[in-house]
Amino acid sequence: MGFTSFAVLFLAVASNFGLPATANRSPILIVPGLTGSQLQSRVDASLPSCNTNGTFTGLWISVEKFSFNRECLLQELTLVYDSATNNYSNASGVEVRVAGFGGTRRVEYLDVDESGPSLMFPQFKEFVDYFVDRGYERDRTIRAAPYDWRLAAGLPFLIRSRARIQQRAGI
């Protein structure tokens, strides 16, 4: 499946796979594997090696940062551990968010941005196309739950994901 070969796929009822396009479908949720979610970052002026225009830009996977600004990439991906709270947080001056929760666009290609995919890192494109060709609808009956893979995707993530998906699906 391209760049990220491991993923957890929640299929509500596996027997739906061969049904005609008009049949009711159980939803499919794609949870990308490690490093399989797009991250975006915004930095402040305390990081002079990074773009500080105040907007969120592609962090993972950014071909530009990999190629021309690795120092900034490493600063933005860095987590800081606080032993008093037993928690991790972003480095000072860095804000990171996950792109595209609920939709499939940001997991079909790992390097997609606002202008569209660069097509360098296909991930779940063929998988999504397979199910769309069989009657599933992008962002409706086949969805994705990307997460900040730098942090553990534990129970709170799963609970939030379930609630958001149920809300969007009208369940």
C-alpha positions as CSV (number, residue, x, y, z in Angstrom):
1,M,0.0,0.0,0.0
2,G,2.8,2.4,-0.7
3,F,4.7,4.4,1.8
4,T,3.1,3.0,5.0
5,S,2.7,-0.7,4.8
6,F,1.1,-1.2,8.1
7,A,-2.3,0.0,9.0
8,V,-5.2,-1.0,11.2
9,L,-8.5,-1.2,9.3
10,F,-11.7,-1.4,11.2
11,L,-14.3,-3.2,9.0
12,A,-17.6,-3.4,10.7
13,V,-18.9,-6.4,8.8
14,A,-16.4,-8.2,6.5
15,S,-19.1,-10.0,4.6
16,N,-20.1,-6.7,2.9
17,F,-17.2,-6.9,0.4
18,G,-18.9,-8.6,-2.5
19,L,-22.3,-6.8,-2.4
20,P,-23.7,-4.9,-5.3
21,A,-23.3,-1.1,-5.3
22,T,-26.9,-0.5,-4.1
23,A,-26.7,-2.5,-0.9
24,N,-26.3,-0.9,2.5
25,R,-22.7,-0.8,3.6
26,S,-21.0,-0.9,7.0
27,P,-18.5,1.9,7.3
28,I,-14.8,1.4,6.9
29,L,-12.4,3.3,9.1
30,I,-8.7,3.6,8.0
31,V,-6.3,4.2,10.9
32,P,-2.8,4.8,9.3
33,G,0.2,3.1,10.7
34,L,3.3,4.7,12.3
35,T,4.3,7.9,10.3
36,G,1.2,7.4,8.1
37,S,-0.7,10.5,9.2
38,Q,0.0,14.0,7.8
39,L,1.1,16.5,10.4
40,Q,1.0,20.3,10.0
41,S,3.0,22.8,12.0
42,R,3.0,26.5,12.8
43,V,6.1,28.1,14.5
44,D,6.8,31.4,16.1
45,A,9.8,33.7,15.7
46,S,11.8,31.8,18.3
47,L,12.8,29.3,15.6
48,P,14.7,31.4,13.1
49,S,15.5,28.4,10.9
50,C,11.8,27.8,10.2
51,N,9.1,29.7,8.2
52,T,7.4,31.9,10.7
53,N,4.6,33.3,8.6
54,G,2.0,32.4,11.2
55,T,0.1,29.8,9.1
56,F,0.1,26.0,9.3
57,T,2.3,24.3,6.7
58,G,3.1,20.7,5.9
59,L,5.4,19.1,8.4
60,W,5.1,15.4,7.7
61,I,5.7,14.6,5.0
62,S,7.2,17.7,3.5
63,V,9.6,17.1,0.6
64,E,10.8,20.7,0.9
65,K,11.7,20.3,4.6
66,F,13.3,16.9,4.0
67,S,15.4,18.4,1.2
68,F,16.2,21.9,2.2
69,N,15.4,22.5,5.8
70,R,16.1,19.4,7.9
71,E,17.1,21.5,10.9
72,C,13.6,23.0,11.0
73,L,12.0,19.6,10.4
74,L,13.7,18.1,13.4
75,Q,12.9,21.1,15.6
76,E,9.2,20.9,14.7
77,L,9.0,17.1,15.2
78,T,10.8,17.2,18.6
79,L,8.8,16.4,21.7
80,V,9.6,17.6,25.2
81,Y,9.0,15.3,28.2
82,D,7.8,16.8,31.5
83,S,8.6,14.4,34.3
84,A,6.3,16.3,36.7
85,T,3.2,15.6,34.6
86,N,4.5,12.5,32.8
87,N,3.4,14.1,29.5
88,Y,5.0,15.0,26.2
89,S,4.4,18.3,24.5
90,N,5.7,20.1,21.4
91,A,8.9,22.1,21.6
92,S,8.6,25.7,22.6
93,G,7.4,27.9,19.8
94,V,5.9,24.9,17.8
95,E,2.3,24.0,17.3
96,V,1.5,20.7,15.6
97,R,-1.9,19.4,14.3
98,V,-3.1,16.4,12.4
99,A,-4.5,17.1,8.9
100,G,-7.7,15.7,7.5
101,F,-9.4,13.7,10.3
102,G,-12.5,12.0,8.9
103,G,-11.7,12.4,5.2
104,T,-9.6,10.1,3.0
105,R,-7.8,12.7,0.9
106,R,-4.9,13.1,3.4
107,V,-4.3,9.4,3.7
108,E,-4.6,8.5,0.0
109,Y,-1.4,10.3,-0.6
110,L,0.9,11.1,2.4
111,D,2.3,14.3,0.8
112,V,-0.9,16.1,-0.2
113,D,-1.2,19.8,0.6
114,E,-3.8,22.4,-0.2
115,S,-2.9,22.4,-3.9
116,G,-3.4,18.6,-4.1
117,P,-1.2,15.5,-4.0
118,S,2.3,15.5,-5.4
119,L,1.8,11.8,-6.2
120,M,5.3,10.9,-4.7
121,F,4.0,9.0,-1.7
122,P,0.8,7.1,-2.5
123,Q,-0.5,5.4,0.6
124,F,-4.2,4.3,0.6
125,K,-5.2,5.6,-2.8
126,E,-5.7,2.2,-4.4
127,F,-7.4,0.8,-1.3
128,V,-9.9,3.7,-1.2
129,D,-10.4,3.5,-5.0
130,Y,-11.2,-0.2,-4.7
131,F,-14.0,0.4,-2.3
132,V,-15.3,3.5,-4.1
133,D,-15.6,1.4,-7.2
134,R,-17.8,-1.0,-5.2
135,G,-20.3,1.6,-4.0
136,Y,-18.5,3.2,-1.0
137,E,-18.3,7.0,-0.7
138,R,-15.2,8.9,0.2
139,D,-15.6,10.8,3.5
140,R,-19.0,9.2,4.1
141,T,-18.9,5.4,4.2
142,I,-15.1,5.1,4.0
143,R,-13.2,7.5,6.3
144,A,-9.8,7.9,7.9
145,A,-8.7,8.6,11.5
146,P,-5.2,10.0,11.3
147,Y,-3.4,10.8,14.5
148,D,-0.2,12.4,15.8
149,W,2.0,9.4,15.6
150,R,4.7,11.0,17.7
151,L,2.3,10.4,20.7
152,A,0.7,7.2,21.8
153,A,-2.7,6.6,20.2
154,G,-4.2,5.2,23.4
155,L,-7.8,5.0,24.7
156,P,-8.5,8.7,24.7
157,F,-7.7,8.9,21.0
158,L,-10.0,5.9,20.2
159,I,-12.8,7.4,22.3
160,R,-12.5,10.8,20.6
161,S,-12.3,9.1,17.2
162,R,-15.4,7.0,17.8
163,A,-17.4,10.0,18.9
164,R,-16.3,12.2,16.0
165,I,-17.0,9.5,13.4
166,Q,-20.5,8.7,14.9
167,Q,-21.2,12.4,14.9
168,R,-20.2,12.8,11.2
169,A,-22.0,9.7,10.2
170,G,-25.2,10.8,12.0
171,I,-25.2,7.7,14.3
